[in-house]
């Protein structure tokens, strides 16, 4: 089967690219699933001038619904289907368990609701196809949410790549070490068959980053995943080699066992942009040996969101992009560019947390264009993750068939070595 090479129409106007947009469309958002994932989204609704409002929440747990109603003053529903029937809601943010993503996206689309879906898009490619058909058949937008390509440093790196000043991308190295398996996890999060484990739940972040920077079209994958902690019957580490259609290669490595944290290599800065201190540091503590109950998970998640110090740019691990005429990596305040002239730092604008997804969907609807990343992008990223697990089982290379290009990838041009420039003025230029 040929690659589904699909350029995101109108991508030059997306929030990913930072362009000015028309008057936004007001999103009236209902949150499907009021667990820990939802708590990371809800702060976005505090912005007074935002083109979106919180309009409701759905969860099967009565105590969780009651707490949500008290805290946010919004209507609650005991099912996603019931919430989707409400005329007060025009957009649904799906943050339910991975195995329910497909069912809930289809339900929302059939009720005419736009959708933002947490990663991974689904557990199987067949589920992705159902979701895509539902969105297309009902004329609604599908945005793949919770992607690290919304981060300002990753966007800045992509802009430098796209400019062609450093020539074509040759190699990408992306790595992360954290304590994912040593945070309280519910049983489904530790069951690979239910979309649990490190590859399903953290893999999409690294895959999105390297695909975004490498042009999007992964040709083949070879990987090794593993279960080094015998207390958990799910993958806790992976290493993968990706070859792109344009000849670039990417390596991805991640370990979630909690012995070492990548912030040792990133100035102590983690995903939040804040220093890893206090509850998020790594003092001596008893190791977890099994699944946790929901109350324990919520309590620890709340503690981990207590931040202090000056906020810098968020780091999801360490990403290094090697091009023909230079190398790019993230810095605390932007990106470093290394060339024959030495090293310079190009500042990037501060990230907006989870607001970026809402802004992008609102703008895409107002401008009558495709949003990015959309469902086809989400499916392509899941295809890579599934290929990693399959390759690890039998040691064979996996050829991919459903990849889509990054916006503007075809417009990247390699410039002669002597003509490329990495001046701060050029680096800050916006298209």
Secondary structure by P-SEA (a helix, b strand, c coil): cccccccccccccccccccccccccccbbbbccccaaaaacccccccccccccccbbbbccaaaaaaaaaaccbbbbccaaaaaaccccccccccccccaaaaaaaaaaaacccccccccccccaaaaaaaaaaaaaabbbbbbcccccccaaaaaaaaaaaacccccccbbbbbcccccccccccccccccccccccccccaaaaaaaaaaaacccccccccccccccccccccccccccccccccbbbbbbbbccccccccccccccccccccccccccccbbbbbcccccaaaaaaaaaaaaccccccccccccbbbbbcccbbbbbcccbbbbbccccbbbbbbccccccaaaaaaaaaaaaacccccccaaaaaaaaaaaaaaaaaaaccbbbbbccccccccccccccccccccccccccccccc
